[in-house]
Amino acid sequence: MNVYDADKVRTVLTFRGWQEVPEDDAELVIITGCSVRAKAEQKVWSELGRYENSWKKNQSPVVALTGCVAQRLGKKALSRFNWVRLVSGPRHIGLLPNSLEKIMADPKIKISLLDDDPREFFNLDFDEGNTAILRENKYKAYVTIAHGCDNFCTYCIVPHVRGRFVSRQPDEIFNEIDFLISDGVKEITLLGQNVNSYGRDINLNFAWLLKKVSEMNLKRIRFVTSLPQDFNIDIVDVMAARENICPSLNLPIQSGSNRILKLMNRKYNRDEYFEKVNMTREKIHDLGLTTDLIVGFPGETEQDFEDSLDALKTVKFDLVHSAAYSEREGTPAATMQGALPVETRLKRLDTLNKIQDGITLEINKNLVGRTFEILVDGDAPKGENLLQGRTPSDKVVIFEGAKNLLGKFINVKITEAEAWCLHGEVIE
C-alpha cells in the first residue's frame, strides 16, 4: 500500500511540474516507509541518518517522511534531523503536495501532518490531466479499495498507524481502473488491509465489487489481503465464475494454535480456517494458496509451535510469509507476559521455513511439464536475456525471451522447479 501511495504522490507532483531525478541531484527526497515490523523502522532510521554529510555541506536535500512509518516515528524524526522538514501519516496524503511546496518555498518551516483522528481522511486526487497513476510497472497496477483496519489483532500496529476502516466509493475505484486500462494495464491487484470487509460501511460487499471489476476490460485481477473470518462462499463463487479473476488467494492463518489465535485476537480457530480452505479448493482448481504466519508470539509453547507446523503439513500452502514475532510499541502483545528469547523465535522460524521450503518445492515440482499463460512483466533479477512473469496462481516463472515480449501474454512450459520460482521455455 505504501508503493501505491508513493505512486500517487509521484503522479500529482509530476503534473505540477516537478521532475523526478537521481537521488544525488535531488533537492527533495520523499521516503515512504512501512511500520509493520521493527526491522523496517530500523532501516528508516538508518536511511534518514544517511543525509547528514550532504546536509552539513550543502543544506540539501530536504527530506520528507511519509506513510505508516511517519505516523509512528514522525515527531521524533522531525526533531532529531534538521533535514527532515515534513512528516505525513498515510491518511493525510491529500495535503502532501501543497505542504511539500510550502517547505521548499520557505526553508524556515517544518510541517507535521500526523493522523490524530483515526477516522479523518484526506484523499489525494490524481486525475490532474485525466490520467492514470504513474508507476514502476507499465503492465500491472495496484488499486486501493479501502483504508485502515478495525480488527486490532494484538500484535499489529496497522490500526494505530493507518486508522479506522473506510471503504472507497465504487465509482472512484471504477474510474481509476478505467484510467489504468487506457494506459495499458493488463493486471490489477485490489488492495486493502482486509479486502473482504469492503462495503460494510457503505451497504455493499466485496463479492459485489469483485464481480463488477471482473466485468471491466481486464485480463487479470488479483486481491490482497483477506481475513479468514470475513472470507466467504460468495467471494469464492465469484472467483470460480469469472475467468479473469486469478485462482490465487492470500489467507493469513498467523498461528496454527487455537490458544495463540485467541491471544492474537484473531476471530477464528484452526478448524474454521481449514473449512475455508476446503471450501475454496472444492470450487477453484489449481488454487495458489499463500499465508502469513508468526512464530514466537508471547507465551507460545512447544505444543503451540507444533500446532503451527501441523497446519503447514495439513494445508500444504504454496508459500508462507513467515516472521519471528517482534514487539511493536503500543500494541497489547508488546506487554504480554511470556516473551520468548529472540534465539528461540529465530530457531523456530528456521525450523518452520525449512519445512515449508520442502512443501513448496514438492508443489512446484508437480508443475514441471505443464504449460501456463504468463503475463511477461519485467526482466528477471539475474541473468542475461531472462524475463519473468507470473502464473495465474501467482508463481514466478523465469524464462529466456526477447524484450518485445514485455507486456504480452505468452504460453510458457515449465521445465524446472525451485522453492522460490519456476523456470520455463516459451511455447510458440
N, C-alpha and C positions, 0 to 999 in steps of 0.2 A: 504494500500500500504506500510505503514511502517512495518507491520508484514511481508509482502513478502520480503522487502529489508533486514530486520533483519535475516530472514531465509537464504537468500543468503550469507550474511556475515558469519553466523554460519557455513554454509556448507564449504566455502572456508577455513576458519580458522581451522576447524576440519581436513581437508585434508592436511593442512600444519603442523599438529602435535599438535595444541592447544587442550586443554581439557576443556570442559565445566564443571564448578564446582559450588557448592552453593556459594552464594554471600559472606558469611563470610570467605571463603577460597580463594577468587579471588584476583589475582594480578592486573587484568584489568577488569573494568566494562564498558560495552558499553550500553549507553542509546539511544534508537531510539524513538524519540517523534514526536507528532503531533502538528501542529500550527494553525489548522483551527479555534479553539475557544480560547479566552483569558484564560479560566479556565484551559485548557490543559497546557498552558505555565506556569501558576502559579504553577501547580503541578510539572513541571520540575524544577523550581527554588527551590522548597521545597526539591525535591529529590536530587538535587546537593548539597544542604547545609547539607544533612544528613551524608556526608562522612567527615565532618570537624574533629570530635574527632578521628576517625581512622587514618586520615592523620597526625594529630599532634603527635599521639602516635607511629605510625609505618611507616609513609610515604607511606601508602598503603590503599586502592587500587588506581591505576591510573584510571582516568575516561575519556572516550571518548564520546562526544555528537554528535549524527548523526541524519539525517532525516530533515524533514521540520523545526522542532523547532531549529535545529542547524543553519540553514540558517537565521533564524530570530534573534536568541539570541547568536549566536556563539562567536562573538567578545567580547561581554560583559561577557559571561561565562568564556572565556579564560583568561581575565584579572582579573576577580573577584575571581576565585577559583584556588589556586595553584595546586590542584589535577586534575583539568580539563586540560589535556595535548594535546587534539586533538579535533577539531570540523570539521565536514564534512557535507556539503549540500547533498541533495539526488542525484544530478547529478554528484557528484564526487565519487560515491560508488565504482567505479573500482579502485581507488587509495587507498582505505581504508586499505586493508590487509597489503601492504608494509609499509604504513605510521604507522600503529599500531605497527608493528615490530620495526620500527625506534624509536618510543618514548619509547618502552620498553627496547631497547638496550642502549639508551642514556638519562639519567634522566635530562639532562640539556635543552633538546629541547621541544618546543611546535610547533604543526603543525596546520595550518589553511587551510582547503580545501573548501572554500566557493565558491558558484556558481556565479562568477562575470559576466560570459557570459551566458545569459539565453538560448542560443541555443547549447552551448557546452555540450557534454555528454560523461562521461567515464563509459562504461558498465563494469559490474563485471562478468567475465566468471566463471561459477560454474561447468564446466564439467571436472574438475580435477578428474581423476579416472572414467570419463564417467558415472557420477551418477546423480540421481535426487536431488533436493534441500531437505535438511533435514528440518523437520517441526514438529510442535507440534501434528498435527492430521495425522495419517497414511493413512486415507481413503479419505480425502478431501485436495485440494490444490488450491492456487491462482496462476494465470499466468498473468503477466502484458503484455498487448498488445500495450500500448502507454504510453509515459511520457509527463507530462506537460499539459498546457491548454492555449488557446488563446482567451478565451471568455471574461475575465476581467469583471465579474459581480462586481458591485461597492462595495459590502460588503466582497468580497472574497480575501483572502491572497494567495490562491494556485498559481496563475500565477507568483507571486512575489517570492515564495519560491521553486517552482518546475519547473519554466522556461517555455519556449515555447513548443508547442505541437510537438511531433515527434513520428511516428509510428515505431514499431519494424518490422523487416523484417519477413515475414511469415514463412520462413524456420526455423528461430530461435525459433519462437513460437511452431511450429510443433515438432521440436526436443526436446524442453523442455517438452512438453506434452507426447511424446513418453517415455522419461525417467521416468516421473511420473507414467504412466500406468504400466511400467515394475516394478515399485516399489510398486505396489498395490493400487494406487489411483483410485477411482471409480467415484469421482465427482470433476470437475474442475470449478472454477469461473474465467472468463476472467475479468481483471481489467483495468481500465483507468479512468481518471477524466471525460472523455466523450468518452465512447467506440464507440459511433455512428460516431465519427469523424475519426475512424480508416481508414487508407489508403489514405486519401485525399492528402497526401504529397508524396505518392509513387504509385499513379494511381491505387489504389484498393479501396474497400469499406468494411464496417463491415458485411453486409449481406453475401458477398462472404466468408469472413473469418469464420463467424459463421457456414455456411454450411460446409466448409472444416473441421472444428473441429468436427462437428457432425458426419462426416464420419469416424472418428477415433474410436478406440475401447473403448468408454466411455459410461457408463450407464447414467450419468447425467452431464449436462452442464448448468451453470448459467453465468450471466454477470452483472456487475455494473461499472459505473453509466451511465445512459442515459440522454441526454438533450433533452427536448421536441422539439426544433426547428430542430434537426437532426434525430429524431426518425421517421422512415418512413415505408411505406407499404411493402417494400422489406424485411425489417427485420422481420416484422410480418409474412409474408408469409413463411419465413424460419422457424420461431418458430413453426408455425402451421403444417408444413410439416414433421418436424423431432421429433420423439417421445422422443429422449434423451435430447432435449432442454426443460428445465423446464418451465412450464407456470407461470413464476414469473418475475415481472418487477418492478424496482425502477425507477420512473419517477418524479423527483423533480419539484414541482409546485412553491415553495418558497413563493408565495403570491396569494391570490385569487382576488386581486385588480389590475386592469389594470394600474392604476396610479402608484402604488408601483412597479409593474413589470417593468415599464418604468424607474423609478428611479434606480432600481436594475440593469438595462442594460440587462434584460432577453429578449431574442429576440422572444417573442411570447406573445399573450394575452390569457385571460382565455377561450374564445370561441375556439381558436385554440388548446388549451390544451385539452379541453373537446372532441374535434373532434378526437384527437389522442387516447384518452381513448376509445371512442366508436368504432373507427376503430379496435383497438386491441381486445376488448371484443367480437366484432362480429365474429372474427376468432378463438379466443382462449378461450375455455370454462374453467371454474374453474380457471381463471386467479387470481393469487395473486398479487395485486397491492399495492405497498407502495410508499410513497413520503417523501419529505423533505419540511419543512415549517418554515419560520421565522416570529415571531411576534415582534412588537415594533420597526420596522425599522424607521429611522428618518422621521418624518412628517406623520407617519401612523395615520390617523384619526379613529374615531369610525366606520365610514362607511367603511373605508378600511378594518378594522378588521372584521366587519360583512361580508364583501365580502369573506374573507378567511374562516370564519365559514360556509358560504353558500356553498363554494367549497367542504368542507368536507361532508356536507349533500347531495350535488348533486352527487359527485363521489362515496362516500362510500368506502374509502380506507381501505385495510386490516390493515394497520399500518401506522402511521405518525411519522417520526423522526422530532420532533419539537424542536425549540430553541428560547429563547428570544435573540433578537439582541444584539451582543456585539461588541464594536468598535475594529477594527483591524488597528493598526497604519500603515499608508502607503496606505490605501485604500481610494477611493473617499468618500465613505459613512461615514467614520470616521470624516470628517469635514463638512458634510452636516448640514444645519440648521434644526431645529425642532427635536432635540434629545429628546426622551421621558424619563421621570424619570424611574429609574430602577424598582420602585414599580409598575408602570403602565405596564411595559413589563412583569414582573413576574405574575401580576394579569391576564393579557391577556393569558399568557402561561398556567396558571392553568385552565382558562375557556376553552381554546381550548382542552387541554388534557382530561378534564372531558367529553366533547362532543365526542371526538374521542374514548375514552375508551368504551363508550356506543355503538358506531358504531362497533368497533372491537368485542366486546362481542356478539353483535347480530349476526354478520357474523359467529363467531366461534361456537355459539350455533346451528346454522343451519348445522354444520358439525357433530354433535353428531349422532351416529348410522351409519355413513359411514366408510368405510374401505379404508385405503391408504397404498401404498407401501412406506416404510420408510428405509432409509439408517441409520443403527444404528452407530452413530459416536462418542459416548462417554458416560461417566457416567453423570447422572443428577446432577446438582449442590447441591441438597439437597435430603436426604432420602436414606435409605439402600436398596440395590438391585434394584435401579431405574436407568434405562438407558434413553437416549434421542436420537432423530433423527429429521429429518425434512420431511414434506410432499413435493411433487413436487412443490407446490405453496409456499414453504418456511415457513411453520408454524411449530414451535417447538412442538414436541409431547413427553410426558414423560410417561413411562410405566415400569412395573416390568419385569425383564428378567435376564437371566444368562449372565455372561461375554463372553461366547463363541458366543454370538450374535453380538459382536462388529465387524464392518466391513461388515456385511451381510445386504442384502435387505430382509425385512420381511413385512408381512401384519399386520397392527395394526388397530383395530376397535376403533373409538373414543367414549369414554364413558362420558366424562365431558369436559366442556369448561370454560376457564378463558380468560380474556382480553389479557394476555401475552403468554399463552400457551394452549395446549390441553393435555388431559390425555386419555390414551387408554389401551387396552389389546391385547396381541399378539394372532393372529389367526393362529393356526397350519395348 
